[in-house]
């Protein structure tokens, strides 16, 4: 299907602030906007879709002296997901996770939560979502992360 090949460019956006650090600073919210075309040829004006995701930097909490529980308790959203996979009383992952991944540790100290992947209907079934996901892994080096996909596909 060479005819269906599209050149896709991705623009990542996030914000940050300078000042004293708190638990919420260990959670970065990102938005990836997908465009048809390339940035080099200045043809990135056709919107294709978006991916919304968060990266929780647990390793940064250790550096800043912020309790991991406090990070997950920052937002109802992160607290709810934490309850699905981590047991704070035992300070380990829950059994279903450990049964599936027996050697799993927080050695990398990062968790990526993909919230939404939205591709416009005319661009679907062309592998764009998978390519964008691979780009996310490449640019944010999340192959070493724990990736939680709790997303709605729109």
N, C-alpha and C positions, 0 to 999 in steps of 0.2 A: 504494500500500500504506500508506495513512494509518493503518490499524488496527495495523500492526506497529511504529509509531513508539514508541520508548522514550526516556524521559528518563534520560540516563546522567551520573553524576558521577564525577570522577576525583580520587583523592587521591594526591599524589606524596610519596614518602618518600626521604630520603637522610640521611647522617650526615657529620659533619666534626669536626675537632679543632683546637684552638688549640695552637700550638707551632712549632718550627722546621720548615720545609717540606722535603719530600723528594720524590723522583720519583713515588711512589705517590699523593701529594696532588694531582697533576695529572690523576688519573683518578677521576672521581666515578661511583659506582654508584647508580642510581636504580631505584625500584620504583613503578609506577603501578598502583593498585588501582581497578578499575572497579566501580561500584555502580549498581543500578537506582534511579531517583528523583533528587531534588535535595537538596542540602545545606540549602537555605533552608526547605524544608518538612519537614525532619527525617525523610525517608523513605529514606535511603541505607543501609538495612540489608540489602538483597539483593545478595549478591556476584555479579558477572557475569564477572570475569576479571582478568588482570594483564598488564602489560608490564614486562619487565626490560631495562634498557639502561644503557650506560656512555657518558659523554662524556669524551673526552680533550682536555684544555685545553692544546694545544701553545703557544698564545700566553702562557699563564701560566708555562710552563717557561722561556721567554725572559726574562720579568720576574724570575723567581727564580734564574736562572743555572743551570738544570738541563738537561743534555744530552737532546735528543729521543730518542736511542737508549736512554738509561737509562730513560726513561719507558716505552717499548715493551717493554723488557727486564724491567720490574717483575713482570709476570705472564706465564706461559707462553701464556695465552690471547691477550693483546695482542701478544706477540712473534710468534705464529703468524699472526695476521691482518696484521700489519705486513709480513711476508714476502710476502704475497699482492699487495700494491699499492705498496710503496715500496722503492726501492733506495738504501740508505744510502751505498754506495760512490760512486754518482753524485750523491747528494743530490737525487733527483728521483723522480717517480712512475714506475712500470714502464710499458713500452711499450703493453701492451694497454689500460691506463687512459688513457694520453695519446692513443692512437689514437681512443678513444671520446670523450674530453674534452680536446682539444688546448690549451685555455687554462687548464686546471686549475692552481691554485696553492694554497699554504697561507695565502693572504692573510687568511683569517678565523681560522686557527689552532685549529680545533676539529674533532673527528671524533666522530660519534655511532655507536655500535655497538648495534644492537637485537639482543638475545640471544633473548628468548622473548616470544611473544605467545600468551596462553592465554585463550580464551573458552569458558565453559561451553556444552555442546552445545545446550541449549534457547534460547540467545541467538545462535547462529551464523546466518549468512546474512541478517543484518539490517543489515549495514554498520557494526557497532560497532567492529571492528578498524580500519577505514579512518578512522572519526570519531575514534577514540582517537589514531591516528597523526597526524592533522591537529591535534589538540589539543596533542600533544607538540611538533610543529613550531611552533605558535603560542606556547606558554608558554616554550619554551626557545630561541626564535628560531633554530631549526636549519635554516631554509631556506638559510642561508648556509654551512652545515656540509657536510662530506663525510659521507654517511650510508651505513653498511655494514649490510646486513641479513644476519646469519649466524644466523638464528633457527630455532627449532623452533616449529611451530605445534601447540599442544595444545588 
